[in-house]
């Protein structure tokens, strides 16, 4: 096991143990009423860490995806970052995780009822949408989508496809190649 991971878990467990001992009875046999966890008005005991600091789960598993949407009519491109704890990938029969990631990052067209609400045009327009990985967490979880909705049966069917997994995978192939500032500058140039 990674020593850094163990240190993070131990520090969080140490905080939890300090909280539980604060609620134990004193030598006189009475617990401190201000530390009574049964009280509905008591605030949770916080650790010495900053209120917005990530939890150990976030520090290990959280990464960032960038949604890139380009309006076909005016060419306006928007970038929206969102965090993830796992990457959900669709599967095909006799495919590999690498092939799943390739289809994960493919550009798709938004049309019909899925049209994009373009800020520049002020109405729904057809657009291209793609996902790129902006930052990779220390531990990446891949969620293999093994259930797919079947329109004919109107139910989900389990996909028992074989998916090959490499011993090592380079996620840099699916990471965005430009920085966020480059996106902002590119968006400004497209709008002028």
C-alpha positions in Angstrom: 0.0 0.0 0.0 1.1 3.6 -0.7 2.5 5.2 2.5 0.9 8.5 1.5 -2.5 7.0 1.4 -2.0 5.3 4.7 -1.0 8.6 6.3 -4.1 10.4 4.9 -6.4 7.6 6.3 -4.6 7.6 9.6 -4.9 11.3 10.0 -8.6 11.2 9.3 -9.0 8.3 11.7 -7.1 10.2 14.4 -9.5 13.1 14.0 -12.5 10.7 14.3 -11.0 9.1 17.5 -10.4 12.5 19.1 -14.0 13.4 18.4 -15.3 10.2 20.0 -13.2 10.6 23.1 -14.5 14.1 23.6 -18.0 12.6 24.2 -16.9 10.0 26.7 -17.9 10.5 30.4 -15.6 12.4 32.7 -14.1 11.0 35.9 -17.3 12.0 37.8 -19.3 9.7 35.4 -21.2 12.5 33.6 -20.5 13.4 30.0 -20.1 17.0 29.1 -23.5 18.2 27.8 -22.0 20.5 25.2 -20.4 17.4 23.6 -23.5 15.3 23.7 -24.0 14.0 20.1 -27.7 13.2 20.8 -28.5 16.9 21.0 -30.3 18.2 17.9 -28.7 21.7 18.3 -25.1 20.6 18.5 -22.8 21.4 15.5 -20.5 18.7 14.2 -17.0 18.8 15.6 -14.7 19.9 12.8 -11.1 19.0 12.4 -8.3 21.6 12.4 -8.4 21.5 8.5 -9.9 24.3 6.5 -13.7 24.0 5.9 -13.2 23.7 2.1 -10.2 21.3 2.2 -10.9 18.0 0.3 -11.7 14.8 2.1 -9.3 11.9 1.8 -11.7 10.4 -0.8 -11.6 13.5 -2.9 -7.8 13.8 -2.6 -7.5 10.2 -3.8 -10.3 9.7 -6.4 -11.4 13.2 -7.6 -10.4 14.4 -11.0 -11.7 17.0 -13.5 -13.5 16.6 -16.8 -14.0 19.4 -19.3 -17.3 19.5 -21.3 -16.5 21.2 -24.7 -19.6 22.3 -26.7 -19.4 24.1 -30.0 -22.5 25.7 -31.6 -22.7 24.7 -35.3 -24.5 27.9 -36.2 -22.2 30.6 -34.7 -19.1 28.6 -33.8 -19.2 29.7 -30.1 -17.2 27.2 -28.0 -18.0 26.8 -24.3 -15.9 24.9 -21.7 -17.4 23.7 -18.5 -15.4 21.8 -15.9 -16.9 19.2 -13.6 -15.4 16.9 -11.0 -15.6 13.1 -11.2 -14.9 10.3 -8.8 -15.1 7.6 -11.5 -15.1 7.6 -15.3 -18.2 5.8 -16.7 -17.4 4.2 -20.1 -19.7 2.5 -22.5 -18.6 -1.0 -23.8 -18.9 -2.9 -27.0 -18.4 -6.6 -27.6 -14.8 -7.8 -27.5 -13.4 -4.4 -26.8 -10.7 -3.1 -24.5 -10.6 -0.4 -21.9 -8.5 1.6 -24.3 -11.2 1.4 -27.0 -13.8 2.4 -24.4 -11.8 5.5 -23.5 -11.5 6.3 -27.2 -15.3 6.3 -27.6 -15.6 8.2 -24.3 -13.7 11.1 -25.7 -15.3 11.1 -29.2 -17.2 14.1 -30.4 -21.0 13.7 -30.6 -23.6 15.8 -32.2 -26.4 17.3 -30.2 -29.6 17.6 -32.3 -33.3 17.1 -32.2 -34.6 17.2 -28.6 -30.9 17.3 -27.3 -30.1 20.6 -29.0 -27.7 22.9 -27.1 -28.9 26.3 -25.7 -26.3 28.6 -27.2 -25.7 31.8 -25.2 -24.6 33.7 -28.3 -27.5 32.7 -30.5 -30.0 32.9 -27.6 -31.9 29.7 -28.7 -31.4 26.0 -29.0 -29.0 25.0 -31.8 -27.3 21.9 -33.1 -23.8 21.5 -31.6 -20.9 19.3 -31.2 -20.0 18.1 -27.7 -17.0 16.2 -26.4 -15.4 15.3 -23.1 -11.7 15.6 -22.2 -9.9 14.8 -19.0 -8.4 17.9 -17.4 -6.8 16.4 -14.3 -6.2 12.8 -13.3 -6.5 11.8 -9.6 -3.9 9.5 -8.0 -6.4 6.6 -8.2 -8.7 6.3 -11.2 -11.9 4.2 -11.0 -13.4 3.0 -14.3 -17.1 2.3 -14.2 -17.9 -0.1 -17.0 -21.5 0.5 -18.1 -22.8 -3.1 -18.3 -26.5 -2.2 -18.6 -28.1 -0.6 -21.6 -31.7 0.4 -22.2 -33.5 -1.7 -24.8 -36.3 0.3 -26.6 -38.1 -2.9 -27.8 -38.4 -4.5 -24.3 -38.5 -1.1 -22.5 -36.1 -2.4 -19.9 -32.4 -2.5 -19.1 -30.5 -5.5 -20.4 -27.2 -6.7 -19.0 -24.2 -6.6 -21.4 -22.0 -9.6 -20.8 -19.3 -8.5 -23.2 -15.7 -9.3 -22.7 -13.6 -6.2 -22.0 -9.8 -6.4 -22.1 -7.7 -4.4 -19.5 -4.1 -3.5 -20.1 -1.6 -3.8 -17.2 -0.8 -0.1 -17.7 -2.7 2.7 -19.3 -1.6 6.2 -20.3 -4.5 8.6 -19.6 -2.5 11.5 -21.1 -3.8 10.4 -24.5 -7.3 11.5 -23.4 -6.3 14.6 -21.5 -7.0 18.0 -23.0 -4.0 19.5 -24.7 -4.5 23.1 -23.8 -4.8 25.0 -20.5 -7.9 26.7 -19.3 -6.5 30.1 -20.1 -6.0 29.0 -23.6 -9.7 28.0 -23.8 -10.7 31.5 -22.5 -8.6 33.2 -25.1 -9.9 30.9 -27.9 -13.5 31.6 -26.9 -12.9 35.4 -27.0 -11.3 35.1 -30.4 -14.2 33.1 -31.8 -16.7 35.7 -30.5 -15.0 38.6 -32.2 
